[in-house]
């Protein structure tokens, strides 16, 4: 008997075991790469400095400092106040906190 089914049946394509994974890459100009590297250096320093600042805390809180948010603040005095507000619960000495704030403000000027 002949099947009168109007459905087409296709076998799924076989996946190769050694199928190469695809990676999307972008090319940046030298100037853009240098800006990215500067940003990464500042962010790496920021993480290290915060770890050092909170090293004496038993339960160091998670401090999230968004560099873009800070860069959007117009004046240096407003940035300084913003950092002081973020670090108000830090148990490090006031001198160490002020030194950290001065250093991060200088590093942000390079971005």
C-alpha positions in Angstrom: 0.0 0.0 0.0 1.3 3.4 -0.9 1.4 6.1 1.9 -0.6 9.2 1.0 1.0 11.2 3.8 2.0 14.7 2.6 4.6 15.3 5.3 8.2 15.4 4.3 10.6 13.7 6.7 14.2 15.0 6.9 17.0 13.6 8.9 18.7 16.2 11.1 22.2 17.1 10.0 24.9 15.2 11.8 27.1 17.2 14.1 30.7 16.7 13.7 32.5 15.7 16.8 35.3 18.1 16.1 33.1 21.0 15.1 35.0 24.2 15.6 33.5 26.6 18.1 33.0 30.1 16.7 34.3 33.1 18.5 33.3 36.7 17.6 36.2 39.1 17.7 36.4 42.8 17.1 39.3 44.9 15.9 40.0 48.1 17.6 42.3 50.9 16.6 45.5 51.5 18.6 44.1 54.5 20.3 40.9 52.6 21.4 43.0 49.7 22.7 45.2 52.1 24.7 42.0 53.7 26.3 40.7 50.2 27.1 44.1 49.3 28.7 44.1 52.5 30.8 40.6 51.7 32.0 41.5 48.2 32.9 44.6 49.4 34.9 42.5 51.8 36.9 39.8 49.2 37.6 42.5 46.6 38.7 44.1 49.2 41.0 40.6 50.1 42.4 39.9 46.5 43.3 43.3 46.1 45.0 43.0 49.3 46.8 39.5 48.5 48.1 40.7 45.1 49.2 43.6 46.7 51.1 41.3 49.3 52.6 38.9 46.7 53.9 41.5 44.1 54.8 41.0 44.6 58.6 37.3 44.2 58.4 36.0 40.8 59.5 33.0 40.9 57.2 34.1 43.3 54.5 31.0 44.6 52.7 30.7 44.4 49.0 31.5 47.9 47.7 30.4 48.5 44.1 32.0 51.5 42.6 30.9 52.2 39.0 33.6 54.2 37.3 31.2 55.5 34.7 28.9 56.8 37.4 31.8 58.6 39.0 33.0 60.1 35.7 29.5 61.4 35.1 29.9 63.6 38.2 31.0 67.0 37.1 33.2 68.5 39.8 36.0 67.0 41.8 34.5 68.1 45.1 31.3 66.3 44.2 33.3 63.2 43.3 35.2 63.4 46.6 31.8 63.7 48.5 30.5 60.7 46.5 33.5 58.6 47.5 33.2 59.7 51.2 29.5 58.6 51.2 30.4 55.2 49.6 33.2 54.6 52.2 31.4 55.9 55.3 31.3 52.4 56.8 34.9 51.7 56.2 36.8 50.8 59.4 40.2 51.9 57.9 41.7 55.1 59.4 40.4 58.4 58.1 43.8 59.2 56.8 43.9 56.0 54.7 40.4 56.7 53.3 41.4 60.2 52.4 44.6 58.9 50.7 42.6 56.4 48.8 40.1 59.1 47.6 42.9 61.4 46.5 44.6 58.6 44.6 41.4 57.4 42.8 40.6 61.0 41.8 44.0 61.4 40.3 43.7 58.1 38.4 40.3 59.1 37.1 41.7 62.2 35.5 43.7 60.0 33.1 40.5 58.5 31.7 
